[in-house]
Amino acid sequence: MAHAPSPVQNPVSEEAFTADRQRMFDGFISATTFSIVASVITLALMYIFLIA
C-alpha cells in the first residue's frame, strides 16, 4: 500500500512568529477600538432619543 507523501512544514522563524503575533495584536486592537466607538455612539444616540 502506497502512502501519499505528507507535507513537511518548515520550522517557523522567530521573525515570522513575531510578525504573526504583531498582526494578530493589531487585529485585536482594531476590533476593540471599533467596539468601544460603536458602544459610545450607541450610548450617545440612546441619550439623545430617550432622555433629551
Secondary structure per residue as TSV (DSSP state, phi and psi in degrees):
chain	resnum	aa	ss	phi	psi
A	1	M	-	360.0	126.8
A	2	A	-	-92.5	141.4
A	3	H	-	-109.6	141.5
A	4	A	-	-70.3	141.5
A	5	P	-	-64.6	133.0
A	6	S	-	-83.1	140.4
A	7	P	-	-69.1	128.0
A	8	V	-	-94.5	122.0
A	9	Q	-	-86.2	133.8
A	10	N	-	-71.9	147.4
A	11	P	-	-61.3	141.6
A	12	V	-	-79.2	130.9
A	13	S	-	-74.2	160.9
A	14	E	H	-64.9	-35.8
A	15	E	H	-66.2	-41.9
A	16	A	H	-66.5	-39.3
A	17	F	H	-63.6	-44.8
A	18	T	H	-64.6	-41.9
A	19	A	H	-63.4	-39.8
A	20	D	H	-65.7	-41.6
A	21	R	H	-65.3	-39.6
A	22	Q	H	-65.8	-40.1
A	23	R	H	-63.7	-42.5
A	24	M	H	-65.1	-41.7
A	25	F	H	-65.3	-40.2
A	26	D	H	-61.3	-41.4
A	27	G	H	-63.7	-40.8
A	28	F	H	-63.5	-43.9
A	29	I	H	-65.0	-40.6
A	30	S	H	-63.0	-44.5
A	31	A	H	-65.7	-39.8
A	32	T	H	-65.5	-44.1
A	33	T	H	-62.5	-43.0
A	34	F	H	-61.5	-43.5
A	35	S	H	-67.9	-35.3
A	36	I	H	-66.8	-44.3
A	37	V	H	-63.2	-43.1
A	38	A	H	-63.2	-39.2
A	39	S	H	-65.5	-42.9
A	40	V	H	-64.8	-42.0
A	41	I	H	-63.6	-42.9
A	42	T	H	-61.9	-45.1
A	43	L	H	-65.0	-38.7
A	44	A	H	-64.6	-42.6
A	45	L	H	-65.8	-38.8
A	46	M	H	-61.5	-41.9
A	47	Y	I	-62.6	-44.3
A	48	I	I	-64.5	-46.2
A	49	F	I	-87.5	-25.8
A	50	L	I	-100.5	-33.5
A	51	I	I	-105.8	-44.8
A	52	A	-	-76.1	360.0
